[in-house]
C-alpha cells in the first residue's frame, strides 16, 4: 500500500475525496488533549495529534480527546499506512462491551472500542482496548493511564494484531515513544482580598482559568514559603474562585493554587498574600421616626458596634442613606445609590437618666455606649414623607473600613413613625390595619 504524506491528507479533505474507501466529513477540534505516538508492526506509527506536546502543529488539525466529564475518548488518530482511526461512542454489532472507548476514573483503565476506517469490512476495523470475558484472545491486555500521565499497555485488532501505546511495555526496541495527555497550565493572576459581604473573617481568592484544568486546589499557610501538601490543603473546587472562611481577624495568609486533571497536577510557583480585616461589619441596625408635629422630623438609628481584632478601636462610622423609589429598592448593598449623610459628630453617648434626644454639644461626647450606638438625622418639608434605607460601616483607628452592612440588617423607615413602609408591612402583616 502506498504511503500518503500529510500534504496529501490536506488535498483529500479539501477535495472531499474518499480516503481508503471511507469519506471523512468531520475531525476533532482544538480541545484534543492526547499527544504522541502508538505503534503497530503493520500500521506503523499512529499519531494522536497533529501538534507536538507544547510545540508546533503541522498539517490538518486532528487529535483525540479524553473528556474528564464523561470519561470518553473522541476524535481521530492517524497512521500513514492505514489512515484514520476513529474514537466515538460506537462498537461492533454483537460485540462487548457495548460502548466506545472510555476510561474508568477509579482504576484509570480503558475499555471499549475504536475503529480503523480503512478496514471497514465486517468487524476487521475494530480495535479493542481491554480484554473481557467475551474476548477470544487468550492473553490478558488493556490500555491504562499511568500516574505520570502517559498511556501504557496494549490494544488488539484482528487484522493488525497488537497495538502498543508505550515503548516501556516491551523489550528489544530502541526508540522511546508513548501517548500522553496534556497536564493543566499553572493558574495565574491570583488575587487574595477581603470579601465585601461575606464577613470580616473571610478572604476571597480568585485566579485566571487554567487551560486543561479539571479541578483546582487551595493551599494556605501563614508564612510565604511553603510547599503545598495535604497538611495545608484547604479545599478543592471546579470554580475559579474560593471564599476562605473562619479566619482570624487582622491576620495575613499566603495561598498556593493547584490545578489538576487526569494527566498531572501543577502549582503556582510563588504564594499569594492577603490580609483579613481588623474590623467587622455592622450586623444589627434598629431605627424609629419621631414626628415632632410632622415638621421637622427626626430619624434615630441604633446599632451594635461590630467585632474588632485585639488592639483595634473604632475611629468613626460612615453612615449612608438611600431613598426608596418606584425603581430603586435600595436593597442592593454594593450598587444601590447610597450617599453619606452624617459625620462622626452625629453619633454620641446618651447616659443613664438623660432624655434620649440630641444633646446641644455633640462634639464633646463619645460615639457609643459600649455596644450601643446612636445617630439622629433631621428631616423637613417633603423629605418627611419619603422612605429611606440606611447602612453603616465602621472605620478602625488605622483607617481601614469594615465589611459592608449585612443585607439582612438593612433598615427601611420613614421619618414619621405614624407612616409604615412597605417593608414594615411585609414584616408585620398581623399588625397592619386594613
C-alpha positions in Angstrom: 0.0 0.0 0.0 1.4 3.4 -1.0 2.2 5.7 1.9 0.3 9.0 2.0 2.0 12.1 3.2 0.4 14.8 5.3 0.3 17.2 2.3 -1.8 14.6 0.5 -4.1 14.4 3.5 -4.9 18.1 3.2 -5.8 17.7 -0.5 -8.0 14.8 0.1 -10.0 16.6 2.8 -10.4 19.8 0.9 -11.4 17.9 -2.2 -13.9 15.8 -0.2 -12.4 12.7 -1.8 -12.6 9.1 -0.4 -9.8 8.1 2.0 -9.1 4.4 1.9 -12.7 3.9 0.7 -14.2 6.0 3.6 -15.5 9.5 3.2 -14.3 11.6 6.1 -16.5 14.5 7.0 -15.5 15.6 10.5 -12.4 15.8 12.6 -11.7 16.7 16.2 -11.2 20.2 17.4 -8.8 22.4 19.4 -9.5 20.7 22.8 -7.8 17.5 21.9 -5.6 16.6 24.8 -3.8 13.4 23.8 -0.4 13.6 22.1 2.3 11.3 20.9 2.6 8.0 19.1 1.4 4.4 19.4 3.0 1.6 17.3 1.8 -1.5 15.3 4.1 -3.6 13.1 1.7 -3.2 10.1 0.1 0.2 10.7 3.5 1.7 11.7 3.4 4.9 13.8 -0.1 6.1 14.9 -0.2 9.8 15.7 -2.8 11.0 18.2 -2.4 14.8 17.4 -1.1 16.9 14.6 0.6 19.0 17.2 3.7 18.3 19.3 3.1 18.5 23.0 3.8 22.1 23.9 5.2 22.5 20.4 4.2 23.4 16.8 1.3 22.0 14.8 1.6 20.8 11.2 -1.0 20.0 8.5 -4.7 19.5 9.1 -6.0 19.7 12.6 -6.8 16.3 14.2 -6.5 14.7 17.5 -8.0 12.6 20.3 -9.7 14.0 23.4 -10.2 12.3 26.8 -13.2 14.0 28.2 -12.9 14.4 32.0 -16.6 14.9 32.5 -18.0 11.7 30.8 -14.6 9.8 30.6 -15.0 9.1 26.9 -12.5 9.2 24.1 -13.4 11.1 20.9 -11.7 12.3 17.7 -9.2 10.8 15.3 -5.7 9.3 15.3 -3.7 8.9 12.0 -1.5 6.2 10.5 0.3 6.7 7.2 -0.3 3.1 6.4 -4.0 2.5 7.4 -5.3 6.1 7.7 -7.8 7.3 10.2 -8.6 5.6 13.5 -11.8 7.0 14.9 -12.8 7.2 18.6 -16.5 7.8 19.4 -19.4 6.0 21.1 -19.7 3.1 18.6 -19.0 -0.6 18.9 -19.4 -3.7 16.6 -22.8 -5.3 16.3 -23.0 -8.2 18.8 -19.7 -7.0 20.4 -18.9 -6.5 24.1 -18.7 -4.1 25.8 -21.5 -2.1 24.2 -19.8 1.3 24.3 -17.0 3.2 22.7 -13.6 3.9 24.2 -13.7 5.2 27.7 -11.8 5.2 30.9 -12.7 4.1 34.4 -11.6 7.1 36.6 -11.0 4.9 39.6 -8.8 2.2 38.1 -7.6 4.5 35.2 -8.1 1.6 32.8 -9.6 2.0 29.4 -12.2 -0.3 27.8 -14.4 -0.3 24.7 -13.6 0.2 21.0 -12.0 2.4 18.4 -12.3 1.8 14.6 -9.8 1.8 11.7 -11.9 3.3 9.0 -10.0 1.8 6.1 -10.6 -1.7 7.3 -14.4 -1.3 7.0 -15.0 -5.0 6.1 -17.2 -6.6 8.7 -15.5 -6.4 12.1 -12.0 -6.1 10.7 -11.5 -2.5 11.6 -12.5 -2.7 15.3 -9.8 -2.1 17.9 -10.5 -3.3 21.4 -8.8 -1.6 24.3 -9.2 -4.2 27.0 -9.8 -8.0 27.3 -13.0 -9.1 28.9 -14.9 -12.4 29.5 -16.3 -12.2 25.9 -12.8 -11.9 24.3 -11.5 -14.9 22.4 -7.9 -13.7 22.7 -6.2 -15.7 25.4 -3.7 -13.1 26.5 -4.8 -10.6 29.1 -4.4 -7.0 27.9 -5.6 -3.4 28.4 -4.7 0.2 27.9 -4.3 2.3 31.0 -3.3 5.7 32.2 -0.2 5.7 34.4 0.4 8.1 37.3 2.9 10.0 35.1 0.1 11.0 32.6 1.2 8.5 29.9 -0.9 5.8 28.4 0.6 2.3 28.6 -0.4 -1.2 27.6 -1.8 -2.9 24.5 -4.9 -2.8 22.3 -6.0 -5.6 19.8 -7.2 -5.7 16.2 -8.0 -8.9 14.5 -6.2 -7.8 11.2 -3.2 -5.9 12.6 -2.7 -7.6 15.9 -1.2 -5.8 18.9 -1.0 -2.0 19.2 1.5 -0.7 21.7 0.9 2.6 23.5 4.2 2.9 25.3 7.7 1.7 24.4 8.4 0.7 28.0 5.9 -2.2 27.7 8.1 -4.3 25.5 11.8 -5.1 25.3 14.1 -5.1 22.3 13.1 -1.7 20.9 15.5 1.2 20.5 13.0 4.1 20.1 11.2 5.7 23.1 7.6 6.6 22.3 4.3 6.9 24.2 0.9 8.6 24.1 0.4 11.2 26.8 -2.1 13.8 27.9 -1.7 17.5 28.5 -1.4 18.4 32.1 -3.1 21.7 33.1 -1.3 25.0 32.8 -0.3 26.8 36.0 -3.0 29.1 37.4 -2.1 32.8 37.0 -3.1 36.2 38.3 -4.1 35.0 41.8 -5.6 37.7 44.0 -6.5 37.5 47.7 -8.7 40.2 49.1 -11.2 40.6 52.0 -14.7 39.8 50.8 -17.1 42.8 50.9 -20.1 40.9 52.2 -19.1 37.5 53.5 -17.7 38.6 56.8 -14.5 40.0 58.2 -13.1 36.6 58.9 -13.0 35.7 55.1 -10.7 36.1 52.2 -11.8 35.9 48.6 -9.2 34.1 46.4 -9.6 34.4 42.6 -7.4 33.4 39.6 -7.5 33.2 35.9 -8.8 29.9 34.3 -6.1 27.4 33.7 -6.3 25.6 30.4 -7.0 21.9 30.6 -7.7 22.1 34.4 -10.4 19.8 35.8 -10.0 20.6 39.5 -8.4 23.5 41.4 -6.8 23.0 44.9 -6.3 25.7 47.5 -3.4 25.6 50.0 -2.9 28.0 52.9 -0.2 28.9 55.4 0.8 32.0 57.4 4.3 32.0 56.0 5.2 32.9 52.4 7.5 30.0 51.6 5.7 26.7 51.9 5.2 23.5 49.9 1.6 22.5 49.0 0.8 19.3 50.8 -2.3 17.5 52.3 -1.5 19.1 55.6 -2.1 22.7 54.3 -4.8 21.8 51.8 -7.9 24.0 52.5 -10.3 22.9 49.7 -10.8 21.9 46.1 -13.2 23.4 43.6 -14.1 23.4 39.9 -14.7 27.2 40.1 -12.0 29.9 39.6 -12.6 31.5 43.0 -12.9 30.4 46.6 -14.0 32.1 49.8 -11.9 31.0 52.7 -14.0 31.4 55.9 -13.4 31.3 59.6 -10.0 33.1 59.6 -8.5 35.2 62.3 -9.1 39.0 62.2 -6.3 41.3 61.1 -4.1 38.3 60.0 -2.1 37.7 56.9 -2.4 34.5 54.9 -0.5 33.0 51.9 -2.0 30.8 49.3 -0.9 28.4 46.6 -3.3 27.4 43.9 -3.0 24.0 42.2 -4.6 22.7 39.1 -5.1 19.0 38.1 -6.6 16.7 35.6 -6.1 13.1 34.6 -2.6 13.8 33.4 -1.0 15.7 36.1 -1.0 18.4 38.8 0.7 21.8 38.9 1.0 24.6 41.4 1.6 28.3 41.4 5.4 28.9 41.8 5.0 31.6 44.4 2.4 32.1 47.1 -0.1 35.0 47.0 -0.8 37.2 50.1 -4.0 38.6 51.6 -5.0 40.0 55.0 -8.3 39.8 56.8 -10.0 43.0 58.0 -9.4 44.1 61.6 -13.0 45.3 61.9 -16.2 43.5 61.1 -19.4 44.7 59.6 -22.4 46.2 61.4 -24.9 43.3 61.7 -27.8 44.8 63.7 -29.5 48.2 62.9 -32.7 49.5 64.5 -34.4 52.8 64.0 -37.5 54.9 64.5 -39.0 58.1 63.4 -40.2 60.9 65.6 -42.8 63.1 64.0 -42.3 66.2 66.2 -45.6 67.6 64.8 -44.5 66.4 61.4 -42.0 69.1 60.6 -39.2 68.8 61.3 -39.0 65.1 61.9 -36.0 63.1 63.3 -34.9 59.5 62.5 -33.0 57.9 65.3 -30.7 55.0 64.4 -29.4 52.4 66.9 -26.8 49.7 66.1 -24.4 47.3 67.7 -20.8 48.1 67.4 -19.0 45.4 65.3 -16.4 42.9 66.5 -12.8 44.0 66.4 -9.4 42.4 66.3 -7.3 42.7 69.6 -5.7 46.1 69.9 -8.1 47.7 67.4 -10.5 50.5 68.2 -13.3 52.2 66.2 -12.3 55.7 65.0 -15.7 56.6 63.4 -18.7 55.4 61.4 -19.7 56.1 57.9 -23.5 56.4 57.7 -25.1 56.4 54.3 -28.7 56.7 53.1 -30.6 55.6 50.0 -34.0 57.0 49.1 -36.5 54.3 48.1 -38.4 55.0 44.8 -40.5 53.0 42.4 -37.4 52.0 40.5 -34.9 51.7 43.4 -35.4 49.3 46.4 -32.1 50.3 48.0 -31.5 46.6 49.0 -28.5 46.1 46.7 -25.9 46.8 49.3 -23.0 47.2 46.8 -24.5 49.1 43.9 -27.6 50.9 45.2 -27.1 54.7 45.2 -26.2 55.3 48.9 -24.8 58.7 49.8 -23.0 59.7 53.0 -25.4 61.8 55.2 -23.7 62.2 58.6 -20.3 62.5 60.2 -18.9 61.1 63.4 -20.1 64.1 65.4 -23.7 63.0 64.9 -23.1 59.8 66.9 -22.8 60.4 70.6 -23.3 59.0 74.0 -26.6 59.0 75.8 -26.0 58.5 79.5 -28.4 56.9 82.1 -31.3 59.2 83.1 -30.7 61.6 80.2 -33.5 62.1 77.7 -32.9 60.3 74.5 -32.6 63.4 72.4 -29.6 65.0 70.7 -27.6 67.0 73.2 -26.7 70.6 72.5 -22.9 69.9 72.1 -22.4 66.7 70.2 -18.7 67.4 69.5 -17.7 66.7 73.1 -19.3 63.3 73.5 -18.0 59.8 72.6 -19.5 57.8 69.8 -21.1 54.8 71.6 -22.2 53.4 74.9 -20.4 50.1 75.0 -22.0 48.2 72.0 -25.0 50.6 71.7 -24.5 53.4 69.2 -26.9 56.2 68.2 -27.3 58.7 65.4 -30.0 61.3 64.7 -30.9 62.9 61.4 -33.4 65.7 60.9 -35.9 65.9 58.0 -38.0 68.9 56.9 -40.6 69.6 54.3 -41.2 66.9 51.7 -38.3 64.8 53.0 -40.6 63.8 55.9 -42.8 61.7 53.6 -40.1 59.8 51.8 -38.8 56.3 52.6 -35.1 55.7 53.3 -32.7 52.8 53.8 -29.6 53.1 55.9 -26.3 51.2 56.0 -23.5 51.8 58.4 -19.7 50.9 58.1 -17.2 51.3 60.9 -13.7 52.5 60.3 -10.9 51.5 62.7 -8.0 53.5 64.1 -5.8 52.6 61.2 -8.3 53.9 58.7 -9.5 50.5 57.5 -13.2 50.1 56.9 -15.1 47.1 58.0 -17.4 44.9 55.9 -20.5 46.4 54.2 -23.7 46.1 56.2 -25.2 42.7 56.1 -28.1 43.0 53.6 -30.4 41.3 56.2 -29.5 44.2 58.6 -30.7 47.0 56.3 -33.5 49.0 57.7 -36.2 50.8 55.8 -38.1 53.6 57.7 -40.0 56.8 57.3 -39.0 59.9 59.3 -42.5 60.0 60.7 -43.4 56.9 62.8 -47.1 57.2 62.0 -46.4 56.0 58.5 -45.4 52.5 57.8 -43.0 51.4 55.0 -44.0 48.6 52.6 -41.1 46.7 54.2 -42.6 47.2 57.7 -46.0 46.0 56.4 -44.3 43.0 54.8 -42.5 42.0 58.1 -45.5 42.7 60.3 -48.7 41.6 58.4 -50.6 40.8 61.6 -50.2 44.4 62.8 -51.3 46.1 59.6 -54.6 47.8 59.5 -57.0 47.3 56.6 
